Amino acid sequence: MIKLANPRNLKNIRQVKKINFSNQITIGGSNRGSVFIGRVHFKDNTKSRAAIKVFHSKLTKEKAKQYQKLIDDLIKAGVPLPKTGMALVPKGTMIGDHKLATREWVQVSQLFGSTKKGSKLVWKSHLELRTMQEKEEAAKIFGKVARLGYNPTMDFVEPFRYKQGVVPMDLDLLVERHKEPPQQKMTTLSTTIRRMSPTKEEFRRLSTITLRQLKIEQRKLAREKFQERIKNWEKEHYISKSVKLN
């Protein structure tokens, strides 16, 4: 029996019976794990297709708890995280033609895509967002992440491929960089907002939206980091690709 660490995020029951992986085709991922399509079989005999992230390096129980705590924190803070939970998959589970030699923790999430059409999200978009509405939505998400004390890295949010909107998805760096000092986290926040802003006007607008999400005691440091970006605007070496240079 597979125990789902936070079942209320995926389905309001305590356990799932098993997870069947569709095949070896992935629909996304990173250097930390690959995302497969699978079917979750629940205790009440219902089924649901889901995205399942299998980590390249096996997660310890403690690391899986860190992922689950992050998921819980984000949901409580109002971050629009897709239905997500950490599940312990038993030894012998088949992933394509590979059989797990030991039990492993995986991340089970709401599915955005299919094996035929691929992912509905733009993976590794580096925040090249198309509309101001998407940018404002992302700025609110990053502000809430920073408010919680996590490092708001740009890889956390990806846009939809064929429609407007963004989805917070990749939890890896938020877990790995959680212990960095507040100053570094605010530097990351300013870098992330800068990445979405081809102009100073957009940067100021998105910075204001982001600041509103932070705790009062966090805002002074964040403002300082944002002001540094404005001051050094012309010196930035990673100007957004959406800026057309002569």
N, C-alpha and C positions, 0 to 999 in steps of 0.2 A: 504493500500500500504506500503510495506517495503522499507525503505530508506537504501541503501547501502552506508556506509560512504566514501568508496574509491573505486567506481565501476571500475576504470581503472585497478585495480589489479586483478579483477575477470572477468569482461566483460566490454567492452567500451560503457556502457549505464548508465543512471542516476538512474534507479529504478528496483527492482524486484517485481513481484506481490506477491509471497508467497514462503514459504519453506515447503516442505513436508518431514517429517522424516520417514525413511524406517521402523524402528521398534525400539525396546528397546535395541538391541544389540549394544554394543560399540566396536570400533576398536582401542581405545587408550584413553589416558587421564592422569590425575594426581589427587592429592588431592584437586586441585582447580577447576577441571571441567572434564566432560566426553565428548569424541568425538564420535558423531553419524554419520551415513551415511544418507544423505538426497538428495532431488532433488530441485534445485532452479528453479523457474518459472520466466522468465524474461518478461519485458514489451513488447518485440517484439515477444512474443509467442514461444520463444525457451526455451529449458530446459537444465539443466546441473547437473550431479551428483556432490556432493561436500561433504567434511568433515565439520561437524558443531560442534563446541565446545560449550557446554552448561555449564555455570559456576554454581558451587554449591551454591555460594553466589551471589545473583543478583548484577550485575554491575550498578553503578551509571552512569549517563551521563558523568560526569567528568572522571571517571575511563575508560569508553569506549573511550573517547577522548585521554587518555594517551596511550591506546593500539594502536589507530589509528596513533598517532604521531610517536610511535615507528616503526610501519609498514612503514610509509612514510620515516622516517629517514634511516631505513635499506635499503630500495630500492634505495634511492638517493646515499647511500654510496657504492652501488654495491654488497651488500650482496645478494646471490642467494636465496632469500625468495620465496617460492611457492606463487602462486596467492592467495591473502588473503585480506579480508576486514571485518570490523565490521558492522553487520546488526542488526536493531531493529525489532524483531519479535513481531507481534501483540498479544494481549490478545486472548485466545481461541485456539491458535496453539496447535496441538496434538503432543506430544513426546511419542510414544508408546501409553500406555493407560492413560498417564498423560496430562491434559489440563492446559496450562499456565493461571494462574489467573490474571496476569498483563503482560504488555509489558516487554520484556527482550532483552538485548543486547547479541548477540552471535557472535562468530568468525567463519566466513565462509571461507574455504580454499580449495585449490586444493586437490583432493582425491587421496590417495595412499593406495588402498586396496578395499575390497568388503566384503559383509556380509557373503559370503560363505568361502572365503579364508582368511579373516581377513586382518590385516595391512601388508603392504609391508615393513614397517619400524620396527626396533627393538626398542620398547619403553623401557625407563629406562635402556639404554645400559651402562650408566656411562662411556661413551667414550672408551669402549673396541673395538677399531677399528682394522681391520684385516690387512690393508696394509699401507705402508708409504705414498702412494698417498692419501689415505683417511685422514691420520693424517695431511698431509701438507695442504690439502683442508680445514680441520677443523681449523688449526692454522691461516690461512688467514681470515677465518670468525670471529674467536674470536678476532683477532687483529683489524678488522674493527669495531666490536662491541665496543671494548675498546676505539678506536679512537673517536667514537661518544659520549663517556662519560657514556655509559651504563656498567653495571656490567656483564662481560662475564662468566656467570655460565655454568657449563658443561652440564646441562640439556637442553640447547638451541639446541644442535645438536644431531641428531640420524642417524645411518647408515641404509642403505637398508638391508633387510633380505636376499635376494637371489642374489644381484648383488652389484658391487662396487659403492661407492659413499656415500655422507652424505647429509642430508637435515636439514637446520635450521628451527625448528618448534615451540618449546615451548616458548612463549613470557612471561609467567607469572612472573618468577623471574626477568627478565630484567625490567619489569614495577615496581615490588614491591621494588627492591633494587636500583632504579635509583638515589636516593638521598644520597646514601652512599658516604663518602669522597673518593677522588682520590686514597689515599694510600690503602684503603680497596679494591678498584676496581682492582688495580694492584696486590695486594696480591691474589685476586681471579683469575686473569689472570695467574699468575705464578703457582697457584695450578692446574688450568685447564690444562695447558700445561704439567705440571708434571704428571698429571693423564694419559696422553697419551704416556708417555715416560718411558719404562722399563729400558733404559740405558741412561747414561750421554750423549753419542754421539747423540742419538735421541733427547734428551732434548735440547742440544745446537743447533742442526739443526732446530728444530721446534721453538725455541726461536728466532733465527735469522729471520725466516720467519715472525713470529709475530711482531717483532720490526719494520720491514719494513712497516707495515700497520699503525703504530702509528704516531701521530704528533711529530715533532722534540722535542717539549717541554715535551712530555710524556715519551720519551725514557729513560731519565736518571733514573727516578723512576722505570720504568719497568726493566731496566738492574740490578738495585740494588736488586730487588725482585728475578730475575732469578739467580743472583750470590749467593744469600742466599740459594736458593734451591741446587745449586751445592755444596756449602760449607757444608751444612747439609744433603747431599745425603744419607749417611748411617744411619742417625737418623730418616729419614722419617718413619712414622708409618702407612702410607696408600699406601704402594708400589703397583704399578699397578698389577692387577691379572694376567697379561700376563707374569710376571716374575716368573720363576720357582725357588722355594726356596728348599734348601737341608734339 
